[in-house]
Amino acid sequence: MTERDLALPAADEASDLSAHIGASLLELVPGVGPTAARALDFKMARRKAAREREFQLAVMGAIRDLWEESESRPRIEDLLDSDRFVAAFERCSRAAAETTSNGKRSRLARAAASAVFAGSLGDSEIETVLELTERYSDLHIWILSFYCDPEGWLKANGMGDAASQGIRGGKRDEPLLAALDLEPRDMQIVRSAIEDLQRDVMLAAFDLSESVGDRKQFAPQTRRRGRRLLRFLREAGTASPAPKLQ
């Protein structure tokens, strides 16, 4: 695949409704005139165009990576013209415009690309994984990755001491507390994310406050469905850094 295959049109700098709304609101501020409103209008339009182009480039980069790994090497024109890609790209592009997370924008770009290479997935499963990618935060995805192998994650991220503790057992939340550097009282946001994943049948059912034996606090908890989502999104596994929660 050449750069020409993945060429993008020039960025469109025309303003849209959201930019005009911002400018109109600014004009309502006492002491602010139309010149400042037009400046905001221009800046918002430029920023929006830049973000859209960044996302397009990220999608094209993900497609290139998947294409180079593919044994069949389909024609790029066929991929980009497919209904599945157009639908996935439009959906992921809208979600990317609504998030401030660089990590989530990257996942959405990979999801749009993966949608056309997911030969073993049907349209209904593609719909499901795209919906989950839209809905899940960085924390949700990290928890799924962490619970594929809690002990392996701790060792891979320089926390071997935490991984070697609790030979006879301990509390379920101990590996998470070590990985996220949190106090038990600060765990509510993590508990909420785990509950979301358990409702979606992405994680096994377990209670973080439970005491267990035989080092079961380090047992993998990510279910097959969660692992399939991680593969679809091409997540890094044990190398993925913990999100900042404080």
HELIX and SHEET records of a PDB file:
HELIX    1   1 LEU A   17  GLU A   27  1                                  11    
HELIX    2   2 PRO A   34  GLU A   69  1                                  36    
HELIX    3   3 ILE A   76  ASP A   81  1                                   6    
HELIX    4   4 ASP A   83  ALA A   97  1                                  15    
HELIX    5   5 ASN A  102  SER A  114  1                                  13    
HELIX    6   6 ASP A  123  ARG A  135  1                                  13    
HELIX    7   7 ASP A  138  PHE A  146  1                                   9    
HELIX    8   8 PRO A  150  ALA A  156  1                                   7    
HELIX    9   9 GLY A  160  SER A  164  1                                   5    
HELIX   10  10 GLU A  174  LEU A  180  1                                   7    
HELIX   11  11 PRO A  184  ASP A  186  5                                   3    
HELIX   12  12 GLN A  188  ARG A  199  1                                  12    
HELIX   13  13 LYS A  216  PHE A  218  5                                   3    
HELIX   14  14 ARG A  224  LEU A  233  1                                  10    
HELIX   15  15 GLY A  237  ALA A  239  5                                   3    
SHEET    1   A 2 GLY A 169  LYS A 171  0                                        
SHEET    2   A 2 SER A 211  GLY A 213 -1                                        
END                                                                             
